[in-house]
């Protein structure tokens, strides 16, 4: 059936102008099809800004996984321990957890020092605690213990 046949049969039943009625019925049909499609179209969320970082500069940094286990020396060049872990607190401050004393990772005393107190060589293999302190002095500070959520 072509459009003129539809128009004639519609006109016979309704007595309206065939072209106007046909256009209105087509608009109604198209709106029924377009409505579900519009509902599926994602609407943009509120405006979000993405912070762009210099990935070349970031790549020049130190990987935490490579720093863990690295020996730490004090400013007198005495070996005082090794990095056991790195922790970011809820205020986004970074701390190094040093294991002082012990043998092969056992029996060591853990202390937390601000990351900014560490001087790391460009190759990441030499770490110096700039705030000084001998092994014995560090073992006199409050011992660090991991919280439940960090285990």
N, C-alpha and C positions, 0 to 999 in steps of 0.2 A: 504494500500500500504506500503510495507516495504522499507528499505533504498536501497536495491539492485535494486528494480524496479525504484526508483527515480533516482538512478545513471544511469541506463540503458537508461531511457527516456531522461535524461538530456544530456547524451553522444550522443544520437542519434540526438538531436537538435543542440548541440553546437560543438561537435567533440573534446571536451577537456577531460583531464584526470578526470574520475568521482570522485575519492576520493579527489583530490585537490579542485575541484570545489565545492563539497559538503561541505567540511570543511570551505571554504571561505564563502559560503552562510550561513552556521550555525553561523559563527563568526559575520557576518553582522546582522543576525536576533537577536542574543544575544545582540549585542551592541545597537540595537534599544530598546530593553527591559531594558537594564541596564542604559541607559542614563537618562530616567526620574527618576529612583530610585536614581541615583547619585545626581541628582538635588535636590531631597527631603532630602538627608542626610545633617544634619546641619554641618557646618564647625565650628571649634572652633574659638571663638572670640579672640581678642588680649588677651594676658596673663593678668590676673587679680589676684591680691593677696587679700585674705580674711584675715582680721585681726582677730586673734583668741583671745578671751577674756576669762578670768577666771570667769566662770559663778558663781562659788561659792563665789568669792569675790564680784561680782556685786550684788548678792542676799543679801549681808550684808549691802548694801546701803539703802538709804531712798527713798521711793516712793514719788514723787511730790504730788500725790493726797492725801497722808496722812499728808504731811507737811502743805498744804494749810488749813488755819483756826487755826493753832496752835499759841498759844500766844507766844509773844516774850518779853523777859525781857532785861534790860540793865545790865551793869556790877555792878550797885548798887542794883541789884535784884528788880528793879521797873518794873512793867508791862508797856510797852510802846506801845503795839499794837499787831497785828497778821499778819501772812503771808497771803497776798491776792492772790499772784500769784508768779510763777517763770518764768523768761524770759531769753532766750538765744539770744544774739544779733548776728549780722551777722559775727562777728569775733569769735563766739562760746564761748563768755564770759557769765557766768551765773549770773543773778541778782535776788535778792529777792525783791518783791514789798510788802512793809509793809503798812498796814492800821493803821494809828495812830489816836487815838481819835475815835469819833463816837460811835454809840450804835447799837448793833446787825447788824453790817455791813452797817449801814446807816450813812451818814454824816462824814465819816472818811476822813482823809487827807492821800493821797498815797505818799510814798517816795520810791525811788529805792536805795538799798544798795548792794554792791558786796556780792555775796554768801559767799566768803571767809571770810567775816566779821561776819559770824554767827558760833556760836559754838553749835553743836547739841549733846544732850546726846545720849548715846548708844540706848536707847529705843525710841528716836525720839520725845519724849513728852515735853522735856525742851529745849528751844532755847534761846540763849543769844546773843545779839548784842555786840560783843567784842570791837567795836570802841566807845562804850559808848553812851552818849546822852540821855537826858530826852525826854519825850513826847513833851514838849514845844520847846526844841532845835531842834528836828526833824521837827516840824511844821514850823520852820523858814527857812528850806531848800527849794529848788525848788520843787514844787509839780509835781509828776509824772502823766502823762495823757497817756492813751493807744492810740496807733496809729490806723488808720483805719483797717489795715490788722490784728490787734490783737483782734478785738472785736468779 
